[in-house]
Amino acid sequence: MADATPSTADSLDELLDLALDRNEYNFAHAPSVLRTVRESFPHGLSRYAKASLAAFAARLSDGTGVPIEFLKLTHGGEDALLKALLLLRPRFSRLVMPELSWHSYREMAEPLGYRIEETAVREQPDGFVTDLRVLDDALSQGDPAIVILGLPNNPTGHAIEIVALDSLIDRHPRHRFILDGVYNALSNPYVRLVESYPQALYVGSFSKFYGLPGMRIGFLAGEETRAIMFSLGLSPVGMRACAAALNEHEFYETNRHAALELADSLVASSTDDARFFPTQAAFILMKPAQRFGDADYDRAERVTGVKPRYLRLRGEKYLRWTLGDERSGAAIRAFVAQLTA
């Protein structure tokens, strides 16, 4: 799109079909994935997936590098996280997580009776960072705990460097670490930690990196998953689509690289009115100047047809944008230009 601000009905429609207020996927899918989904209907809708579970789990093991006996398939990442919290609840009642973490961690854990503690996250010129010294101190005292870490974190987009995380887990064998890697590719150094540390569980999903949230396919990895049964309710269509996406890994890796390049360009364009933070995920956080009011945001949405997600962190307004192809970049810049005009 050459014009940063849409001026025709067609260009407005082109921006409006982008869900920039959601942290999902804004790229075209690989043709083979779309073909697999089309060819799976309608027969796949009326079948259980029992015969496909073992084959898909084996394919997932190949993709992650994690032994198949350490893997359990789930209905998306949320289901994997909930299963982990339920599995560990009889032995743990304390849950530690960095502040500014995904709000659903608390929403899942509190009804289960977990006592939640938050540790510090610092906002720095080069992005957000979890204060590992404070987290380490919290784990060195008190009852055994479950520790949930987003890798990268939602909504800040930051992660913990793998060597530092390895050292943290190694120092605290009496705790359990749930590593939420749903925004990562399946093959990444975080997921392999479950092979070295029996106190670690890893949550993965096909919703973010591969952009298949409607398929509701996720997984839980780690030694303790031996206590969880496979689920009969997984979709055969979903597993076929996710297997096809695994076969197109380079395609989706290219998309992620493009999203992160867009993030870098937005960070480089930051001003006092609109500061973008570095991110390791396919979304980016922006801190607008406090002088903007509701009328300014309403005008920017109305003129551009673009909608961000609005957050309040520590009492201040932030905007979170889904990253994607060049349309996403044009839409974000159009909104910011209109907001700050």
Stockholm file with secondary structure:
# STOCKHOLM 1.0

chainA/1-341         MADATPSTADSLDELLDLALDRNEYNFAHAPSVLRTVRESFPHGLSRYAKASLAAFAARLSDGTGVPIEFLKLTHGGEDALLKALLLLRPRFSRLVMPELSWHSYREMAEPLGYRIEETAVREQPDGFVTDLRVLDDALSQGDPAIVILGLPNNPTGHAIEIVALDSLIDRHPRHRFILDGVYNALSNPYVRLVESYPQALYVGSFSKFYGLPGMRIGFLAGEETRAIMFSLGLSPVGMRACAAALNEHEFYETNRHAALELADSLVASSTDDARFFPTQAAFILMKPAQRFGDADYDRAERVTGVKPRYLRLRGEKYLRWTLGDERSGAAIRAFVAQLTA
#=GR chainA/1-341 SS CCCSSCCSHHHHHHHHTCCTTSSSCBSCCCHHHHHHHHHHTTGGGGSCCHHHHHHHHHHHHHHHCCCGGGEEEESHHHHHHHHHHHHHTTTCCEEEEETTCCHHHHHHHGGGTCEEEEECEEEETTEEEECHHHHHHHHTSSSCEEEEEESSCTTTCCCCCHHHHHHHHHHCTTSEEEEECTTSCSSCTTTTHHHHCTTEEEEEESSSSSCCGGGCCEEEESGGGGGSCCCTTCCHHHHHHHHHHHHTHHHHHHHHHHHHHHHHHHHHTCCSSEEECCCSSSEEEEEECTTCCHHHHHHHHHHHCCCCEEEEETTEEEEEEECBSHHHHHHHHHHHHHHHC
#=GC SS_cons         CCCSSCCSHHHHHHHHTCCTTSSSCBSCCCHHHHHHHHHHTTGGGGSCCHHHHHHHHHHHHHHHCCCGGGEEEESHHHHHHHHHHHHHTTTCCEEEEETTCCHHHHHHHGGGTCEEEEECEEEETTEEEECHHHHHHHHTSSSCEEEEEESSCTTTCCCCCHHHHHHHHHHCTTSEEEEECTTSCSSCTTTTHHHHCTTEEEEEESSSSSCCGGGCCEEEESGGGGGSCCCTTCCHHHHHHHHHHHHTHHHHHHHHHHHHHHHHHHHHTCCSSEEECCCSSSEEEEEECTTCCHHHHHHHHHHHCCCCEEEEETTEEEEEEECBSHHHHHHHHHHHHHHHC
//
